[in-house]
Amino acid sequence: MRKKFLFLLVAVFALAAYSGWRIAEKPPVNIAVSHPNPATPPPSEILRKLEKANLDADKDPLILNQATIAEHREMADELLRRPHESITFQDTVRLGKIIASWTEKDRDDCRDWAENISNPASRESAIRHIIISASRRDPFYAAALIKKLPRNPDDEWDVPYQFIRNLGHHDADTVARIVAEFIDPAGETDTEELDFSFDFERALNKIAALNRQLKPGESFSFVPSNLLSEWAAKDPHAAWMWLTYNEDLPGNGAPEFFEGSARNEAPQKTAERIVSLLKRDGNPPAPLIVWQSLAKHPSKELVSQFLDQCPDRNLWLENMLVCALGYGGGNFHYPLLGCVLETMTAPERQRFLGKNWNGKRADAGTINTIKAMMKRMDFPPDDIPHMLPGAK
């Protein structure tokens, strides 16, 4: 989901067999060969044990736990010395496991080794793997390594997404402090979900306060995007109260709230909350925000409850159709549109579905999809061409 140029590393290097070590989304580069003999040397005893385990999830950790730091270095060096044409996918996975284990035992020693790899792509890949492994215990150590890496083509911090997800293993203060470490002078804020259990309100308050202090044009490199949704799933009342006073934090707005709250709240309550946003004084949410909120857990009952409670049924029917067809793309949400079509009365379908919304017409593919949907819903076949803009 990320918009920035990211290197997606989780448990292995993004190094491909037969094309040399490579970083995701970068051209392939050959592995750095540090000896003149092209023949692959026989593996050491410890590496032979690891290869014999054949990436077994139970055996590999036992072998690596028993290996000394010197043996970790020996195994990593052996793999790096292999000619690139002999590198297999299993080798890349194995090297990733070795570095992760080495980082756990002595992160500084592993970092010193990685920083002296002669091939730039292999060196950066190794450092990124250390960042991900170290971030579970010490995200500030990992953050310092990120800042030594090249910035991405947009001159923004290139933060590995697994580093962000690992923030969920730390407390709310740590999450907020790490977010504050990565502020770009220009650009957009990426969002990434965490897997966590801590003080949601404290983390959100701290990040929201930092957000208000940003200078014009500045943005966070990333913001955890499921703080509010996870909080809303656990305590919708408290999360809702927070949202009513904090609506400008990227990735933690109304749609994210309803992503969490609607898991446990009845459609009637979800509709009531959305409508309350429309009726409040000040700046009501844009129709697209309402549409995205309804789309998190769509149902005919939710749409019906929303249209019954909203200030102007006709206005919001048109708003929803504008969002579905006028904007198109990722905002289409076929399941939600199907619920809207089912909820509309026959006169409403005749009145609204033939309009040319937002000065645009839906493309042929969209029209055909809606036609198929309407046929499944037992719409009279002869009426369908008259109900859709551009339908024939």
N, C-alpha and C positions, 0 to 999 in steps of 0.2 A: 503494500500500500504506500510505500514510500515514494515521494516525488523526487527526492534528491538522488544524486549518484552515490549509491551505497555498495559496499562490498559485503555480500551476504555470506557470512561464515558462521557456522553453528558448532559442529563437532569435528569438522575436518577442514583442511585447506581447500580452497577452490582451485585445485590443481588438477589438470586433466591428463589422463593417460595418453601417451603417444604424441602429445603436443607440448610437452614440457610443463614446468610449474607455471601456473598462471593465476591471476587474481580475477575474480568474476567481473565480467564486463570490460576487461582489458584484453588487448591482443595477446596471443600466446607468446611466451618467452621460454627459452631453453633453460634447463636446470644448470646451475653453476657447477662445472666439473673441475675439481681441484687437483686431479692427478692426471698424468699424461696417458696412462694405460686405459684404453677404452673398454677392456674386459671387466666384467662385473666381478669384484672380489668376493670370495665366499663370506657369508654372514658370520658375525661373531656368535658365540654360544648363546648369549642372552637374546640376540635378535632372532636366532634360529628358533628359540623357544616361542618367541612372540609370533613368528610367521607360522609355526606349527599349530598354534592356537587358532589360527585362521579367523581373527577378529571375533572370537568368542566373547560375549559380553561378561561372562563370569570369570573366564580364565585370564583375560588380558589384565584386569586390575590386580590380580594376584601376582602375576609375573612382574608388573611394573612396580608394585609396592615393595617387592623384594629386591629390585634393582637399585644399585647405588647411583649417586649423582654422576659419577664418572661413567657408569654403564649407560645412563641416559644419553650423555654426550656422545659416547661411542656409537650407540645405535643411530642417533640423529645424523652424525657425521657420515656413517656408512650409507644411509639412505640418500643423503645429499650428494655423495660421490658417484652414485650410480648414473650411467649415461641416460639421457632423457628418453631414448627410444626403449629402454628396458623398464621404465617406471610404470607400475600398474596402479589401478584405482585403489587396490588394497594397500599399496605402499603409502599413498597419500593419507588414507585413513589412519594407518598405523603411525605415521609421523605425527599426525595431529594428536593421537593419544599419548605418544611419548612426550610431546611438548606440554600437554596438559598435566601429566603426571610430574614432569620435571618442575613445572611452575609451582605445583603444590609443595614440592620438597625444598626448592631453593629458587625462588623467582628471580633474584638478582643474577644468579649464575646462568640461568636460562636466558635472561635478557641479554647479558654480555655475549653469550654465544650467538644469539639471533642477530644482534647489531653488527656482528663481524662476518655475516654471510656475504659472500662477494656478489651474488646475483641480486639486483635490487628488488625484483618481484618476489623472489623467494624470501628475501630478508623482510620485506613488508608483510608478507603472509605470515611468517613466523611471529612477528611482533603482534599482529592482530590476534593470533591465537593465544598469545600470552595475555593480552588485554582481556579477552573473554574469560580465560581461566582465572586470572587474578581478580576480576571484578566481583566475584562471588564473596570474596573475603575482604578485599580492600579496594573499593571503587575509586578512591582518590589516587592510589598508585596506578591503577589502570587509566584513569583520566590523564595523568601526567604523560603516559606513553602515547595516548591518542594525540596529544598536543605536539608531539614530536613528529607525527606522521604528516605527509603532504596533505594540504587541503584539497578539496575536490575541485572540479573544473569551474564551479561557480564561486570559488574562493570561500567556501563554507567548511566548517568542521565536518569531517567525515566520520561520524560516530557509528561503530558497528551496532546493528540492531540488537544483537544478543547481549551486548554490554548494557543497553537500556533495559532489556527484560530482566537482567540479573539485579537491577536496582530493587526489585521486589523482595530481595532477600535482606534488605536493610531497612532502617527505620525512616520515619517521615522526614526528619530533619536532614538525614543524609541524602534522600531523594531531592529535596529542595536545594541543598547546597551543590549537588552535582549538576542539576539543571542550570544553576547560576554560573557554573564554570564555562558553559558553552553558549555564548551569545554572539551572534553574527551581526556585523554592521549593516547588512542588508540581506534580503532574501525572505524565504518563507519558513515557517515552523513545521517540522515533521512531528508526527505523533506515533507512538508505539505502545502497545499494551504491556502491562506488567502482570506478573503472577505473584500476588502478595497477600499479606494480612497484617495491617497496621493501622495507625491513626489517619484515616482518610482526610478528615477535616483539617487536621494540622498540616498535612502535606499540601492540600489544596489552598489553604490560606496563605502559606508561605510562598507558593509559586504564584498565586494571584497577586500578592503584594509585590513580588519581583516584576511581574508583568506590567504593573502600573508604573514601575520605576524605569522601564525601558525608555531610551531616548528615541526621538522620531526616526523611523527607518530601521531601528534595531529589532531583532527577533531572536527567540530562543532557537538553538539548533534543533532541539527536540523537547517535547513535553509528553509525559506519560498520558496515554489517551483513554485509559479505562479506570482512572481514579474515581470519577464521579459515577460511572455505570456500576462498578462493583460496590461502591458505597450505597447507591440507590437500591441495589438488590438486597443488601443487608438491612438498611435502615432508610426506607424511602422518605419518611417524614423529615428526618434530619438533613438528608441530602437535598430535598426539595427546598427547605428553608435556606440552605446555603446558596442554591442556584438562583433564588429570587433576588439575591444581592450581588451575585457574581456571575455575569454572563459573557464576559469577554475573554475567558481563558481558552485558548485553542484546544480542540479535542475534548473539552469537558463542558459542553453546553446542553441545551434541551434534548437534542436527539440522543446524546450519550446517557442522559438521565433516564430517558424512557427505555433505552436498551436494557438498563438494569431493573428499573422499577416494574416494568410490565411483565417481568418473569414471574412475579408473585402477586401483583395487584390485578383486580378484575378490570375488564375493558371499560366498564362504566367509570371507574376511578381514574383510569388513564385519560379517558376523554374529558373528564371533569378538570383534570390538571391542565391539559392542553388548552381548553376553552378559557380557563382562568388567566392564562398568559395573554389571550386575545382581549380580554375585558379589562385588563389593568390599565391604569393611567400611565402616560409616558410613551415609551417606544415599544409597541407590540412586535412580536417576532415576524419576520418575513414569511410569506406563504411557503417558500421552499423549506424553511426550518420546520414548519408545521407538517409539511408533507413527509420530510425525512423522519420526523418523530413518529408519525403514524405508521411509517414503513418498517419500523423496528420489529414490531410483532403484529402484523396486519391480520384483521379478521373482519367479517361482515358486521359483527356485533359492535366492534370498536368504531368502525366508520359510521354505522347507524347512530350510535350514542353521540359521536362527535357532531354529526349533522343536526341531530335533534337539539343539542345544547348550544351550538355556536350562534353568534349574534345574527348571522345572515346566511341561511342555507344556500340560496342561489349564488351568492358571492363565493362561498367556499366550495361549492361544486365546481364553479368555473376556475377558481384558484387551483384546485387539485388537478383539474384537467390541463391547465396551463403548465403546471409543474411536470406532469407526466409526459405531455406531448410537445409543449412549447420549448422546454429545456432539453428533453430527451437524454440520451447518454446514460450515465450512471444513475440519474434521478428518475428513471422510468419506473422501476419497481413494479413489475408485472403482477405479482400477487396482490399488492395494494390496489392497483387499478382494477383488477378483477373484483375485489370487494366493493369498490366504488360503483362499478357497473351493476353489480347485483343489488346494491342499495338504492340506486336511482329508480324513480317511477318511470313508466312508459312515456308520459309527456316530457319528463326531464331529459330522457335519452334523445327524444326527437329535437328538443330545444337546444341541447348543448353539444351533442356529438357531431353535428354537422358544421360547427363553427371553425373558423380559421384562427386558432389561438395565438396570441402574442406575435401576430404578424408572420407566423411560420406554419408550415404544414409538416405533419409527421412524414418520415421517409417511407418508401414502399415496404421495407422489411418490417417496420413498426406496424404499419397498417395491416399487413398480412397476419402478423402475430395477434393483433387485437381481433381481427375477423375470426381467426381460429378459436380464440378464447370465447368470443360471443356465440359462436356456433355450439361450443361445448356447453354453454349456459342456456341453450335452447332459445336464442333470439330468433325471430322469424327471418329466414335466409334472405327473403326479398327486401327486408327493411335495412339490413346491414349496410349495403352500399350507400344508403342515404344518411346514415348516422355518422359516418367517418369522413374527415377531410381527406380528399384525394383517393378515396376508395372507388373502385370501379366494379 
